[in-house]
Amino acid sequence: MNLTILSTSDIHGYIAPINYHEQNQVGPGGLTRVAAYLEEIKTMAGYNDMILTIDNGDFIQGSPLTEYLHRFDPFVAPDLSRIMNRMKYNAAILGNHEFNYGRDYLELVMSKRQFPVLCANILDQDGKPYFGTPYHIFRKHDVTVAILGLTTTAVTKWEPRRHLTGLSFVSAVQTAKNYLPQLQNQADVVVIAYHGGFNDKPLSSDESDEATALTALPGVNAMITSHHQPLATIVNNIPVTQVGCHGASIGRLDLTVDQHHITQTKASLIHTDTRLPSLIPVPPTIQTAELETRSWLNQEIGCFPGGAKLSDLTDAQVHGHPLIDFFNQVQSDAAAVDISGAAILSATGQGFEEQVTMRQVLTNYPFSNSLAVLEVTGADLYAALERCAGYWQWNNGQLNPVAASRPNQYDLFTGIDYIFDVSKPIGKRVVALHYHHQPVNPDDRLHIVLNHYRALGGDGFPMFSANKIIKEIPISMPKLIEQYFKKHPHINLTHQRLYKVTAKDIVL
């Protein structure tokens, strides 16, 4: 038998192939275009072939459409699941972004799903798998396939505790070890669908280690992963796919099963370009919400005199930029704290025009992060700045970012004065740090505001953690930005060069 496992992941609410950065522009991917490719593959399959379709998580949050539904029309949001029903998905995994709007909203959206949601390592208050299903066995003729669903435990580092009430996340690797023996007894093929990824960047989290460890477990025949760069490869002798985001590609695992034994495997990606027109498995309610979203995005919410256009990302990170200053100003205002850290969150963000619209806000701040105030030591602040300074590579007089596609890993701070020397070894690059014109000492106690993801240590900032949070602002940054514009319709922002990037005493 030919077994084909097709996977999507990190759709992030991109239902139609829309480029939300511009008005009336078609973008890559989109679930309706994915539907056309899935249908083509299923149509071409032979009678004896088995085809399974898995969504590997991060589905209900991440686009202006999903932000609009959450804010203004939450009871339409379950129709997102109806789209997946019409596409005949066989199973789904929960991603970390599924929890961005809290557990109640997640369960509301999932309430119309007609296929199993696999959560082996997410346990409810009774210690049972969340949504009741850790794995599912699929059968055709005499071949059986087990799909085990796992989610990265880093969710607990990235999400406020209030979003995870009653849930616990246990080790994905240990959970797999517990289930694999019984799955091997029940199935010819065992596949792990893990919402976590192999990060190809040096500034990665621990997820790449967890993903690699899962591939090395005895009894695993193939693996689906998520939320980093697209890949189709072999890891520890098993085929692995990772599809990127927004439906721009589909993961494909092909396994030949003969006499209950796997004789051949292959991993590949299918790129969803414009070759096939979109199918329209979209309920009228979602179509209407999409139109309303476009109208909402065009609303002008304030004036930013002179604008804050972002034309050179690296230059903005080296020299500072009004857009980052503005994010920090909004954070400081909301938290009543003068030290704030913020980043450019999107490598494709273009900054603000003079007349700022919701489209510009959500393009440049695409995440629904709320804020947290932490009490940290001077040593913590030094460590965070060193982590940021490690973002830079200095070779032969050239400065380059280590992870240019992930600018969210580099924070710029207001309320403090500091200097990096990138010619020095990583970990020893912070050569000056002052607060209120006084040197910061390791045992100083400081209050700092960050987005909640960073406050919990996200993107490899372990010096920040939940036990250091002293105050939470449970309002998303896009909402706070909108509110700030209402209070200050004309932004009066003075860019202050509070930090410098140097190399051997030369200011870059």
Secondary structure as the mmCIF struct_conf table of DSSP 4:
data_model
#
loop_
_struct_conf.conf_type_id
_struct_conf.id
_struct_conf.beg_label_comp_id
_struct_conf.beg_label_asym_id
_struct_conf.beg_label_seq_id
_struct_conf.end_label_comp_id
_struct_conf.end_label_asym_id
_struct_conf.end_label_seq_id
STRN STRN1 ASN A 2 THR A 8
TURN_TY1_P TURN_TY1_P1 HIS A 12 GLY A 13
BEND BEND1 ALA A 16 ALA A 16
STRN STRN2 ILE A 18 ILE A 18
TURN_TY1_P TURN_TY1_P2 TYR A 20 HIS A 21
BEND BEND2 GLU A 22 GLU A 22
TURN_TY1_P TURN_TY1_P3 GLN A 23 ASN A 24
STRN STRN3 VAL A 26 VAL A 26
BEND BEND3 PRO A 28 PRO A 28
HELX_RH_AL_P HELX_RH_AL_P1 LEU A 31 MET A 44
BEND BEND4 ALA A 45 ALA A 45
TURN_TY1_P TURN_TY1_P4 TYR A 47 ASN A 48
STRN STRN4 MET A 50 ASP A 55
BEND BEND5 GLY A 57 GLY A 57
BEND BEND6 ILE A 60 SER A 63
HELX_RH_AL_P HELX_RH_AL_P2 PRO A 64 PHE A 72
HELX_RH_3T_P HELX_RH_3T_P1 PRO A 74 VAL A 76
TURN_TY1_P TURN_TY1_P5 ALA A 77 PRO A 78
HELX_RH_AL_P HELX_RH_AL_P3 ASP A 79 ARG A 86
TURN_TY1_P TURN_TY1_P6 MET A 87 LYS A 88
STRN STRN5 ALA A 91 ILE A 93
HELX_RH_3T_P HELX_RH_3T_P2 ASN A 96 PHE A 99
TURN_TY1_P TURN_TY1_P7 ASN A 100 TYR A 101
HELX_RH_AL_P HELX_RH_AL_P4 ARG A 103 MET A 110
TURN_TY1_P TURN_TY1_P8 SER A 111 LYS A 112
BEND BEND7 PHE A 115 PHE A 115
HELX_LH_PP_P HELX_LH_PP_P1 PRO A 116 PRO A 116
STRN STRN6 VAL A 117 LEU A 118
TURN_TY1_P TURN_TY1_P9 ALA A 120 ASN A 121
STRN STRN7 ILE A 122 LEU A 123
TURN_TY1_P TURN_TY1_P10 GLN A 125 ASP A 126
BEND BEND8 GLY A 127 LYS A 128
STRN STRN8 PRO A 129 PRO A 129
HELX_RH_3T_P HELX_RH_3T_P3 TYR A 130 GLY A 132
STRN STRN9 THR A 133 THR A 133
BEND BEND9 PRO A 134 PRO A 134
STRN STRN10 TYR A 135 LYS A 140
TURN_TY1_P TURN_TY1_P11 HIS A 141 ASP A 142
STRN STRN11 VAL A 143 THR A 151
TURN_TY1_P TURN_TY1_P12 THR A 153 ALA A 154
HELX_RH_AL_P HELX_RH_AL_P5 VAL A 155 TRP A 158
BEND BEND10 GLU A 159 GLU A 159
HELX_RH_3T_P HELX_RH_3T_P4 ARG A 161 LEU A 164
TURN_TY1_P TURN_TY1_P13 THR A 165 GLY A 166
STRN STRN12 SER A 168 PHE A 169
HELX_RH_AL_P HELX_RH_AL_P6 ALA A 172 GLN A 186
BEND BEND11 ASP A 188 ASP A 188
STRN STRN13 VAL A 189 HIS A 195
BEND BEND12 LYS A 201 LYS A 201
TURN_TY1_P TURN_TY1_P14 PRO A 202 LEU A 203
TURN_TY1_P TURN_TY1_P15 ASP A 206 ASP A 206
HELX_RH_AL_P HELX_RH_AL_P7 GLU A 207 THR A 215
TURN_TY1_P TURN_TY1_P16 ALA A 216 ALA A 216
BEND BEND13 LEU A 217 LEU A 217
TURN_TY1_P TURN_TY1_P17 PRO A 218 GLY A 219
STRN STRN14 ALA A 222 THR A 225
BEND BEND14 HIS A 227 GLN A 229
STRN STRN15 LEU A 231 VAL A 235
TURN_TY1_P TURN_TY1_P18 ASN A 236 ASN A 237
STRN STRN16 ILE A 238 GLN A 242
BEND BEND15 CYS A 245 CYS A 245
TURN_TY1_P TURN_TY1_P19 HIS A 246 GLY A 247
BEND BEND16 ALA A 248 ALA A 248
STRN STRN17 SER A 249 ASP A 258
TURN_TY1_P TURN_TY1_P20 GLN A 259 HIS A 260
STRN STRN18 HIS A 261 HIS A 271
TURN_TY1_P TURN_TY1_P21 THR A 274 ARG A 275
BEND BEND17 LEU A 276 LEU A 276
HELX_LH_PP_P HELX_LH_PP_P2 PRO A 277 LEU A 279
HELX_RH_AL_P HELX_RH_AL_P8 PRO A 284 LEU A 297
TURN_TY1_P TURN_TY1_P22 ASN A 298 ASN A 298
STRN STRN19 GLU A 300 CYS A 303
TURN_TY1_P TURN_TY1_P23 PRO A 305 GLY A 306
STRN STRN20 ALA A 308 LYS A 309
HELX_RH_AL_P HELX_RH_AL_P9 LEU A 313 HIS A 319
HELX_RH_AL_P HELX_RH_AL_P10 PRO A 322 ALA A 335
TURN_TY1_P TURN_TY1_P24 ALA A 336 ALA A 336
BEND BEND18 ASP A 338 ASP A 338
STRN STRN21 ILE A 339 ALA A 342
TURN_TY1_P TURN_TY1_P25 ALA A 347 THR A 348
STRN STRN22 GLY A 351 PHE A 352
BEND BEND19 GLU A 354 GLU A 354
STRN STRN23 GLN A 355 THR A 357
HELX_RH_AL_P HELX_RH_AL_P11 MET A 358 ASN A 364
BEND BEND20 PHE A 367 PHE A 367
STRN STRN24 LEU A 371 THR A 377
HELX_RH_AL_P HELX_RH_AL_P12 GLY A 378 ALA A 389
TURN_TY1_P TURN_TY1_P26 GLY A 390 TYR A 391
STRN STRN25 TRP A 392 ASN A 395
TURN_TY1_P TURN_TY1_P27 ASN A 396 GLY A 397
STRN STRN26 GLN A 398 PRO A 401
BEND BEND21 VAL A 402 VAL A 402
TURN_TY1_P TURN_TY1_P28 ALA A 404 SER A 405
HELX_RH_3T_P HELX_RH_3T_P5 PRO A 407 GLN A 409
STRN STRN27 LEU A 412 THR A 414
BEND BEND22 GLY A 415 ILE A 416
STRN STRN28 ASP A 417 ASP A 421
TURN_TY1_P TURN_TY1_P29 VAL A 422 SER A 423
BEND BEND23 LYS A 424 LYS A 424
HELX_LH_PP_P HELX_LH_PP_P3 PRO A 425 PRO A 425
TURN_TY1_P TURN_TY1_P30 ILE A 426 GLY A 427
BEND BEND24 LYS A 428 LYS A 428
STRN STRN29 VAL A 430 TYR A 435
TURN_TY1_P TURN_TY1_P31 HIS A 436 HIS A 437
STRN STRN30 GLN A 438 PRO A 439
HELX_LH_PP_P HELX_LH_PP_P4 VAL A 440 ASN A 441
TURN_TY1_P TURN_TY1_P32 PRO A 442 ASP A 443
STRN STRN31 ARG A 445 ASN A 451
HELX_RH_AL_P HELX_RH_AL_P13 HIS A 452 ALA A 455
TURN_TY1_P TURN_TY1_P33 LEU A 456 GLY A 460
TURN_TY1_P TURN_TY1_P34 PRO A 462 MET A 463
HELX_RH_3T_P HELX_RH_3T_P6 ALA A 466 LYS A 468
STRN STRN32 ILE A 469 ILE A 473
BEND BEND25 ILE A 475 ILE A 475
HELX_RH_AL_P HELX_RH_AL_P14 MET A 477 LYS A 487
BEND BEND26 PRO A 489 PRO A 489
STRN STRN33 HIS A 490 HIS A 490
STRN STRN34 TYR A 499 ALA A 503
TURN_TY1_P TURN_TY1_P35 LYS A 504 ASP A 505
STRN STRN35 ILE A 506 VAL A 507
#
